[in-house]
Amino acid sequence: MQLGSIGSTVALPLHDRAMLNTDRVLGGREESWTQAALNKPVQFAAKRAMDIVIAGLALLVLLPLFAVVSAAIVLENRGPVFFTQQRWGRGGKLIRIFKFRSMRSDLCDATGVAQTTANDPRVTRIGAFLRKTNLDELPQLINIFLGDMSLVGPRCHVPGMLAAGRLYEDLVLDYHLRHLVRPGLTGLAQVNGLRGPTDREDLARGRIAHDLDYVRNFSFVGDVKIMVRTFVQEVRGGTGF
């Protein structure tokens, strides 16, 4: 399923009294549940308000931590503090996301197609810690505050991302339906253990199935529950690498 020319894709206000033009992600096909899933203006407005408040407060509170992590990254391996990358956003728009750099500056994969694996030689020591604790994701609070992302939603993928050696678009027919909403810092798939490298087709399909289930059944209360589950899991120990 093709999205068409990404360069000409325009971000549309999803719930400012105007619905997203789903043609960009439906590829001209009819999906009976999509309009009903997106036609929740009050809940999406509450979701956006929560994103702004929590992301804004978190950025202020975490400024000292940002400074310490930034210094540690540069001291171990000279280069930029942040790793930036283009990924799928809402409606098929390309967005630029921010993360703390966790790899050697000369070995970073800007495309993101080559997924990180356990004991990846590109990952620095501080980077391994950041990935284990998921602290490398914190700069995406900037994306959330700006409106490119949300606290909860399908995790944003790079274009051309592979799953078990195949393009996600080829592996899952309805893959792009996950882009009907803003990508999230955490999501339904992640709190159900579907995270990390996708080297098996069944796990990759399961991840997308959870993403589509989230889009189909979105609710503000559901987002809060996912955030609580994420917090509990992170307190017990992150599982990223």
N, C-alpha and C positions, 0 to 999 in steps of 0.2 A: 504494500500500500504506500503510495507516494504522497508527499505533502506538497509537491510542486516547488516553486522557486522560493527558497527560504529567505533569500536576500530581500524579497519584496513583501515578506510576511509582516503584517502590522499587528501590534498588540492591541487588542480590543478590550474596552472596559466590560468585564464579565457581568457585573451585577449593578452597574450604575444605570438602572432602568433600561439596560440594553443587553440582550443575550449574546453570547459568543457565537460567531459564525462557525458552526461546527463543520462546514464543508471542508475546511482546511485539514481536519483530521479524520473526517469520515470518507474522504475520497469520493464523494458523490453518492455513497451508499446510504440507505435509510437504516437508522437504529432507533427503534421506537422508545427506548428507555432514556436516551440522552437528554432530550428536552426536559423531561420530568426530573431527571437527576440534577440538572443545572438550575431549574426554576425554583430556587429557594433563596430569594433575595435577602430576607431577614437573617437567615442562618449564615449566609456568606458574608453579610455585612458585619455580623458579630465575630465571625472568624477573622476578618481583616482587622477589625479593631483590636482583637486579642493579639494578633501578629505585631501590630505597631507598638502596643503598650509593652508587651513582654520583650520584644526584640530591642526596643529603645532602652528600657530599664537595664536589660542584661548587658548591653554594650557599655553603658555607663559604669555599672558595677564591676564589670570584667576588665576595665581598662588596665589596672595594674597587672592582671594575669596576662593580658595581651603583650604588655611591655616585657615581662619576664620571658615568655615563650619566644618573642621576637629576638631577644638577645641570645637565647640559647641556640636558636636556629642559625643565626649568623656566626656565632662563635665556633660552632662545629663545622659548618660548611659555608664559605662565603657565597653570597648571592642574595636574591630577593627574599623577603620574609614571606610574602604571599605567593601562592601558586594560583594562576587564573586560567580559566578554560571555558570554552564555549560549550553549552549544553542545551538540550531541548527545554523550552519553557512552555507556558500556557499557550494553546492555540497554534503550536508549531513554530513559535518565535524562538530565535536563538538568543540566549542570555549568557552573560559572562559571570561565572560564579567565582567566589573567593574561598581559598582554603589556606591554612598554614602549610608552607612547603615542608614536605616530609621526605623528599628524595634529594639526592645530590643534584646540584644546579646544572651539572653537565650531562645528567642522565634522565632528566625529567621528560616524560612523554606528554607533550602539549595536546596531542589528539585524544589521549585517554583510551585508545583502542586496545593497547597492550595493558591488560589488567594486572593489578598488583597480586602477587602470590605470597604464600608463607615463605619467610626467609629470603625475600626479594633483595638482591644485592644492591639495588638502586636506593633502598630505604636507609636513611641515616639512623644513628642511635636515638637521637631525640625524636626523629620521625617515627620510629617504631613505637616509642612511648605515646606519642600523640595519636597514632592510629589505634593503638590498643585501648586508649581511654576515650577515643573519638574527639579529643580536643582539637584535632586538625580541622574539624567541621565548624568550629565556633565562628570563624569569619563570615560564614554564610548568614549570620544574623544581620549583616549589612545588606545582603540580598533580600532578606525577609523584610527589613525595615523599608527598603526602597520599593517593595512590591513585586519583585521578580520571583520570589519564592514565598512559601508559607511555612509555619512551624510544622504542620502536618500535611502530608500529601505523598504521591508517588515520588520516589527518589529521582532526581534529575539525571538523565543519561547523556552521554556524548553521542553526537550523530555517528552512525556507523558502528555502534557498540556491538560487540560479539558476545554470543552466549553459546558455549559448547562449540566454538569454531564457526558459528553461523550468525548472520545478521539477525538481530531481534525481529526486524520487520518480516523476515522470511520464516522465522521460527514460530511466530505468533501472529496470526492474521489481523487481529484487532489491537495490535501493539500500540498504535498511535492514539487510541481512545484514552489512554492514560494521560494524554496531554490536553484533555479538556479542562483540567484544573491546574492551578499552580503546583509546581513540584515542591516537595517538603523536605525539611531537615530530618524528619523521621516519618514513618508511615506504617500502614497496616501490615505490609509484608515484613518489615524489619522487626516489629514487636512479636511476630510469629516465627522468628528465627531464620527468615529468608534474607540473608545479608552476606556480604563477602563476594568472592569470585563466583561466576556462574559457569562452571565447567561441566555441568550436567544439564541436559535438555529438560528433564522433568522438574528440576529445581528452578530453572529459568522460566518455564511455563507457569509454575506455581507462583513465582514472584509476580508475574504480570496478572495472573488470575486474582491475586490479592489486591493489586493496584486497581483493577477494573471493579472489583467488589467495593473498594473504597469510594470510587467515583459514583457508582450506582447508588450506594446507600449512605452518602455523606450526610452527617449531621454535626452540629456544633458540639453536642454532648459526646458524640463519638470521638471527635478530635480531642476533647479533654481526657477521655479515657485512654486514648493512645499516648498522650503526653505523660499521663501518670504511669502507664506501663513502661514507657521508655525511661522515665526517671528511676523507677525501681530497678530496672535491668542494669542501668548504668551504675547505680550505687553498688549493686552486687558485683560489678566488674564488667567493663566493656569487652566486646568480642571482636572488634575490628582489627585489621592489620594492613 
